Amino acid sequence: MGTEGEVRLLPWTGAEGKPCYLITDEEGGPLSRLADATESIQLGMGAELLAHAREILPEAPRGELRFLAERLTEALADASRVAESRGQRLIRHLN
């Protein structure tokens, strides 16, 4: 691997919640494909969670609201990490 590899923020965290990065010269390698699939799953789950939240919010019991808030927080963190990763890759490809 050369020193000119692409750096990609992966859609999961490592030990202690620290970001994980992939450095590769290869487009579409196995870890990149796994990251793409994980991003797709995370965004899909977030969309489903948002739809569920819209359904139950008007009359949700307090315990369900807390659970929903925790899951929405996780989904937002995932979506934010995906957006950051994709934004970084887009900027590199435009330069």
C-alpha positions in Angstrom: 0.0 0.0 0.0 1.4 3.4 -1.0 1.2 6.6 1.0 -1.5 8.1 -1.3 -4.3 5.9 0.1 -7.8 7.1 0.6 -8.9 7.7 4.2 -12.5 6.8 5.0 -14.4 7.3 8.2 -16.1 4.0 8.9 -19.8 3.8 10.0 -18.9 2.2 13.4 -16.7 3.1 16.3 -13.8 1.3 18.0 -12.8 0.9 21.5 -14.1 3.6 23.8 -16.3 5.0 21.1 -13.4 6.3 19.1 -13.8 6.7 15.3 -12.5 4.0 13.0 -10.8 4.8 9.6 -10.0 2.7 6.6 -6.9 3.6 4.6 -6.9 1.9 1.2 -5.8 2.4 -2.4 -8.5 0.0 -3.5 -12.0 1.1 -4.6 -14.7 -1.3 -3.5 -12.6 -3.7 -1.4 -14.3 -6.0 1.1 -14.1 -3.6 4.0 -15.4 -0.7 1.9 -18.3 -2.9 0.7 -19.1 -3.8 4.4 -19.0 -0.1 5.3 -21.4 0.7 2.4 -23.8 -2.0 3.5 -23.6 -0.9 7.2 -24.3 2.7 6.2 -27.3 1.6 4.2 -28.7 -0.4 7.1 -28.1 2.4 9.6 -29.8 4.9 7.4 -32.7 2.6 6.8 -33.1 1.8 10.5 -33.1 5.5 11.2 -35.8 6.2 8.7 -38.0 3.4 10.2 -37.4 4.7 13.7 -38.4 8.2 12.6 -41.6 6.9 11.0 -42.4 5.0 14.3 -41.7 8.1 16.3 -44.1 10.1 14.2 -46.8 7.5 14.8 -46.5 7.2 18.6 -45.5 10.6 19.8 -48.9 12.1 20.2 -50.0 9.6 22.9 -46.8 7.7 23.9 -46.3 6.7 27.6 -43.3 8.2 29.4 -41.3 5.0 29.3 -41.7 4.6 25.6 -40.7 8.2 25.1 -37.4 7.6 26.9 -36.7 4.5 24.9 -37.6 6.3 21.7 -35.3 9.2 22.6 -32.4 6.9 23.3 -32.9 5.0 19.9 -33.3 8.3 18.0 -30.1 9.6 19.6 -28.3 6.5 18.4 -29.8 6.8 14.9 -28.8 10.5 14.7 -25.2 9.7 15.7 -25.1 7.0 13.0 -26.5 9.3 10.3 -24.1 12.1 11.4 -21.1 9.8 11.0 -22.4 8.6 7.6 -22.9 12.2 6.4 -19.4 13.1 7.6 -17.8 10.2 5.9 -19.6 10.7 2.6 -18.9 14.5 2.7 -15.2 13.8 3.1 -15.2 11.4 0.2 -17.2 13.8 -2.0 -14.7 16.7 -1.3 -11.7 14.4 -2.2 -13.4 13.3 -5.5 -14.2 16.9 -6.4 -10.6 18.1 -6.0 
